[in-house]
Amino acid sequence: MSDDALAPYLVDEAGNRGSAERLVRTGDLAEIAALLRQASAVGVPVTFSARRTSLTGSALPDGGWLVVLPEDSSPDLVVVDGAEATAPARVLVSDVEAAADAAGRFFGPDPTSRKTCSIGGAVACNASGARSFRYGPTGAWVEGLTVCLASGEILRLRRGEHPPIDGAFHLQTAAGPLVIPCPPAHPAGLKDSLGYATQRERPDVIDLFVGSEGTLGYLHDVTLRLLPRREIFAALVFWDAVGPALDFVQQLQTAPPAGLAPMSVEWFDRASLELAAARHPRLGVPASAAAALFVEQRHDKGDEDAVAMAWYEALLAAGAPDDDRALRIARNKRDLEAFREFRHAVPESINALARGRGLRKLGTDLAWPPGTLHQMVAYYDAAVADVHQALGADGVAAFTAAHGHPPASRLDAAAFGHIGDNHVHLNLLPRDAAEAAAGKALYHAMSLHCAALGGAISGEHGVGKSKRDVLAEVLPPARLAQMRAIKAALDPAGVLGRGNLFSWPG
């Protein structure tokens, strides 16, 4: 296989790179089953690649064979049947949403990359997005999967048919009974995408493949639960001070005022607002804004005025400015799309700055435990303002020994994202290679700090290859051993997704 043919498939959205010896183009289930049987027999790694929107290298091969799936997508490929939608795993999330909407239905998760990522990829890393505050990650909505195991066995799974029994899942395959350890449920109140876990409600063998990042089977099609379509209220609020904005978010987390039931609670700090304002002056960001919140809530038709008034009164009571430029309420679909345009202009502006500097941004994906909202924001602000303090004396000494110079004392950064889930993406924006090295060291230190408090090193992007070593540092050995046992049961030759989640063999 020529280097030119492979090259487009060996880099992902974050700039991670992989390698492969063979490229196969197919989306045919029978062909894939035969290929996996062959790979398992000879022990050759197999990685499946769709759209490579991963930020962790999970879609990139670590040698072996690379199976490139078709990239055609359309709402017409999605079959909506009442309260469910079934789609080939390669279909874009946005096309699933469009098909649901056309049928008068609504798909809860809303990954930021929904216009570029496949639904199979969203399931594989248990992606979430702006609406996770109310609707959680993609995995909570999966009702069925067609999966091809490394053995070539094809499973057609429906939620409810294979619950755990005595701490294990039991499957009948052509080769005989298969017993797979049941992992613990996702922690209550904590957003995490850390590999194998079950849903707290209705745990099922399906949950093993959600968030498995291609390590347990090939996902061929997905069946998703839908909700009835309703109206959407939205507000974009610019705050003059950070403290009152955080207090309001904490109120939404613990005891929302009457009439408020948000599905999205998104945050933008001053640095991210400045970048967006410079790139998109039409957004009209107030010069006094210290931070902004974007909120959404679904409601019944006819309740528009009551919902808007409830939010208006609650925001004023929380200290939001009583100013049309600072407190903007969507009055129609055009306003709603403008707010969403703003939501996406922020990461676009951050990415543009990183590209202009010729360096990758370092975007954190840390999810902090309940009750740590103010602590999280204060820690991030302090960490980028004083890198040495965040690394500690030992960390600074280790960095200096490794690089021949001390780390940068401060770093440019901009924060935005899912603050309702204690899951804000802090984007470190280095200006040169030395700052990039300091940023990597700082990210590692922040990951360990968050995990020590009971948080997750990945809230929605998964672990892949880039966070594999950190996961091994923070995950209890018994939990890591259980993950390996699950992998061994479903993929004994260890050919699928080699290098994702943990080293194999290891």
N, C-alpha and C positions, 0 to 999 in steps of 0.2 A: 504494500500500500504506500503510495507516494506521500511525502510530507505535506504537499499542497492539499491533498484530499483530506488528510487528517486534521490539519491546522485549525480550521474553524471550530472543531469540536473539542479542542484541548484547552480552552479558556472559558471561564464563566463570567458572570456579571461583575464579580468583585476583582477580576484579574488573576484569580488562581489558575494554575496551569497543571495539566496532566500529561500522560504519555500512554500510547497504545501500540500494539503490533498489528492489529487487524481491525478493519472497519466493516460492519455489516449493516446494510440498510433494509429494515423490514418492520412491519407492524402486524404481520400475520401471526396469529397466536400459535398455530400448529408449527410454523417454522421456528418460532421462538422456543417452544417446548423442545423441539429436536435439538436446537443449538445448546440449550441448557443441559440436556442429557449428555451431549458430547463434552461440554466444558467440565461438567462434574466428573466425568469418567477420566479426564486427563488432568484435572486440577488447574485449569486455566481461568483466571479472573474474568468476570463479565460485568460490564457497567452499562446501564441504559441511559441514553441521553435524549432529551426532548428539546427543551428550549434554553437550558443552561442559565436560568435566572437565579440559581442558587448563589448565596454569598459565602458558602463554606467549603466549596470544592466537592460537594457530595455527588455532583453529576459528572465529575471528571474522572477518567480511568487512571488507575495506578498500575499500568501495564495491562497485558492481556487483550481481550476482545472488547471493542466498543460497539454497542448496538444503537444505531441512530434511528429513532422512530420518526414516522411521517409528521410534518408540521402543519398539515391542513387543519383548518378549524372553522366552524360555522355554527350558529344556533340551530341550524337544520340537522346537525348531527346529534343533538340532544333530544331525548324522548321524555316529555313531561307527561306523567300519568298520575293525575290527582295531586297528592301531596308529596310526590317523589319525582326526581329527574335522574335519568341514567344517561351517561355520556362516556365515549371513549376517553381513556385517561389522557390522551394527547390534546384534548380540546381546551381552549383557553377558558379560564375562570369567567372572564367577561362574557363569553358566549353562553356559558351556563346561566349566568345572571340574566342575559337578554332573553333566553328561551323561557326561563321561569317568569319573567316579567310579562312576556307576550301571552302567557297562559294565566295571568292574574295571580302569580305566585312570587315569593320572595326568598332568596337564599341569604341566610344570616351572615356568615363570614364575608369579609370584604378585604382580602389581601391588597396591600398597596400596589403590588405588581400584577393585579388581576388582568390587565390588558396584555400582559406579556408572558405570564406563567400558566402552565397547564394545570388542570384540575388534579391530574395524577401527581404532579410535583407538589401541589398544595397539600395533598393527603400524605405524601411521602415524608414531608418535613413538618406536618401538622401546622401549616401556616395559619396565621390569623391576621388581624389588621385593625382598622379604626373601630370596627363595630364589636370587637371582642369584649368590650366592657359589659355588654349584655348577652351577646350570643356566643362567646367563646371561640375556640379555634375550629378549623375545618373538621377535625376528627370527630367532634361531637355531633356532626351532621351526617356521617357516613352510615348508611343503612345496608349497603351491599357492596361486594367487591368480586371481581373475577381476577384470580391470582394464579400465576404460574410459578411453582416452586423450582428450586435448583434441580430437583430430580426430573423435571418435565411434567410432573403431576399438575393438572389444572383443577383448581378449587373454585366453586361458585358459592360464595358465602353470603348468608343473610343474617343480619343482627337478630339475636334471640335464639338462633338455632344451635349455637355452640358457646354457652356460658361456661365459666370455670366450674369444675367439680373437684372438690378436695384439693384445691390449690393448683390445678393444672387444667389445660385444655386438651380435649381428646378428639382426634380426627381419624376417620377411617380412610385410608388411601389404598391404592392398588397394591402397594408393597406391604400393606398391613396397618395395624393401629399405630398412631403417632401420638405420643404424650409430650406436651410442651408446658414447661413451667409458666404459671401465671404471674406476671409482674405486679407490683403494687399500683394503686390508682394514682393519677396525677394529684399532687398535694392540694388540699382544700385552700382556695383563695390565692393560689400562686400560679401565675402563668408560666408554663415551662414547655420546652420542646427538647427533651433530653433523652430521646430514644424510646425504648420499649416501656409502655405504661398502659393502664386501662382507664376507661372512663369510669367516673365514680358512679354514674347512673348506667345501668344495663351493661356491665362489662361483658365483653365478647371476644372471641378469637380474632375478630376483625381488628380490634385495637392493637394487636401485635404489629400489623402492617402499617398502621397509622404512625407516622414519625419514625419509621424504620429506615428511611433514607436509602432504599434500594438494597438493603442487606439481607432481607428475608424472602423476597419474591418479586416477580415482575407484576405490576398492576396494569391490567389490560382495560378494564372499565370500572366505573364507579357509579353507585346509586346513592343519591343524596336526599335527605329530608328537606322539604320546603314548607314555608309558612304562607298564609294568605297575604296578598299584597295589601298594604295600607298606605296612608299618607305619611309624609316625612316632614317634621319640623326641624329647622336648623338655625343655629345662631353662631356668629363669629364675634368674639368679645376681646377687645384689647384692654389690658389692665395697666394702670399707671404704677402699680407696685406688685411684686411677686407674692408677698405674704398673704394678702387677701385672696388672690387667685388660688393659691395652694389650700387655704382654709376652705374655700368653696368646693374644690375637688374632694377634699377629705369629707366634707359634708355629704357630697354625692355618693361617696363610697360607703358611708356608715349609716346615715339617716337623711335621705333626700327629702327636701320640702315637698309638701303635698302637690300632686300633679306632675312631678318630675320623675321620669323613668327613662333616662338616656340610654341609647345604645352605643354612642360614641362620645368619648371625652378625650380630646386631643390637645397637646401642649406645643407651644412654640416659644422659645426663649428669645431674649433681645438679639443675640447674635444671629439667630436664624431669621428673625424678622428683618434685620438690616440687610442680610444677603438677598432675601426675596424682594425687598423694596428696591434695591439697587438694580436687580435684573428685571423686575416687573413693576415699574413705577405706577402703572395703572391700578395696582392693588390698593394704593392709597393708605399705606401703613402710617398711623399717627406717629409723629416724631417723639411723643411722650411715652409710647408704649414700652413697658418693661417686659411684657409677656402677652400671649394671646391664648385663648381657648376656643376650640371648635367643638360644638356639641350637636348631636342629632337625636331625635326621638320619633318613633313611629306612633301614629295615632289614627283613630277612626275619622272618616270623612265627616265634616261638620263640627269637629272639635278644634279646628284651627285656632280660633280666637281664644278659647279657654286655655289651650296649651301654651300659646304665645304669651298670654297674660301671666300664667303661672311662672314661666321662665323669667319674664321681665321683672316681676316683683321679687323673685328669689335672687336674681342677679343684683338688683339695686340694694337689697338687704345685705348682700354679701360685700358690697363696696364697689361694684362695677360702675364705671362712669355713666351718667345719664346723658349720653351724647350719641346722636345717630352715627357719627363717624367711628365711635369706639364700640358701641353696642349695636351690632347689625343683625337684624332678624330677617331670614329669608321669607319673602312674601309670595314667591312663585318659583317654578322650576328653574327659571333663568338665574334667579338669585342663588338657588341651591347649587347649581352647576358652577357659579362663580366662586362660591365658598370652597367647593371641592377643587376647583382650579387653584385656589390659594393653597389648599392643603398639599397639593402636589408640586406647586411652585417652590415650596420650601426645600424639599430634598433635591429637586432639580437644580436649584441655585447652589446648594452645598456641593453637589456633584460637579457642577460647572467650575466652581472655584478650585476643587481638587484637580480637575483635568487641566486647568490653566496653570497650575503649579507643577504639572507633570508628575504628580505623586498620587497614590491611592489614599483615599480617606480611610480612617479606621473607625468604623461605626460599631458602637457597642450594641449588644442585644441582651443586656442584663435585666432580669425581672426581679424586683425586690419584694420581700414578703409584706403582708398586710401590716399597716401601722407604721411604716417607715417612709412615708411620702416626703415629709419635710427633710428627714435625714438624708434621703437619696439626693434631692436637689442640692442641699448644702454640701454634701460630699463631692458631687460632681463639680460644683463651682470651685471648691477649695482645691481639688485634685489638679485641675488644669492651671490654676493660678500659682500653685506651688508643687511642682512635680516631685521635688526632692522630699518634701514632707509626706506625700502620698506613698512614695516608694520606701521610705524609711532608710535609716543609715545603712542597714545591711543591703538593701536593694540598690542604693546609690553606689556602694562599694562594689557589688557584683557587676553592675552595669559598667563602671569605670574599668574594672579589670578585664571585662570582655571586649570593650570598645576602645580602650586607651584614652578615654576622656569622660568626664561626668555627663550625665544626661542634661538636656535642656531644662532650664528652671521653670519654664511655663510653656504652654501650648495654646494655639488657636483652637477654638472648639465652638460648636453650635449644637443645641439640643432640641429635639422635637419628638413627638410621638405619643404613645398610648399611656398618658399619665394616669388615667383612670385605673389602669392595671398595675401601677407602679413600674411601668415599663417604658421609660424614655430612652430614645436612641441618642446617646452622646457621640457626636461625630468629631473625632480628633483630626485636625487639618494641618499636617506638617508642611513646613515651607522648604525643607531640604532633607537630605538623607539622614542627617544627625537627629533631626526632630522626629523623623519617621521611626527611627530606632527607639527613641525615648517614648514615643507613642505606643509602640508595641509592648514595651516594658510596663508602661502605665496601665494599659488595658489588662495585662496579665494580673497586675496587682489589684486592680478594681474587681476583676473576676473572682479572685480569691476572697476579697473582702466581702463581696455580695454573697458568695456561697457560705461564708462563715456566719453570716446573719440569718441563713436559712433561705436565701434567694436562689435563683437559677441562672446559670451562665448562658443559657439561651432561652429567650422567651418565645421566639417564633421562627427564627431562621434555621434552627437545627444545629447539629454538631459537625457533621461532615468530617472532613479531614483537618480543617483549620483549628477546631477546638477539641480535637480528640485527646491531645495530651493534657489539656486543662481538665477535661472531664475525668480522666484517670486520677488527677490530683484531688478532685473534690468529691467524687462519688465514693460512698462506702465500699470497701472491698467485696462485701457480701452481695451488694447490688450489682457490681460489675461482674461478679462471678455468675449471677443469675442471668444477666444479659448474654453472657457467653454461652450459657447452657441453652437458652432459647435459640441462639444462632446455630449451635451445634445440632439441635433437634431438627431445624428446618433446612439447614444448609451445611451438612456435615463436612463437605469438602471445602467450605469457606470460599466459594467462588464469587458470590454476589456482593457487589458494592465494596470490593476489597479496599480497606483503609478507612472506611466510614465508621464513626462511633468509637471503634477501638481497633488496635492492631490485631491482625489475624494471620497466622497463629500467634499467640502471645502468652 
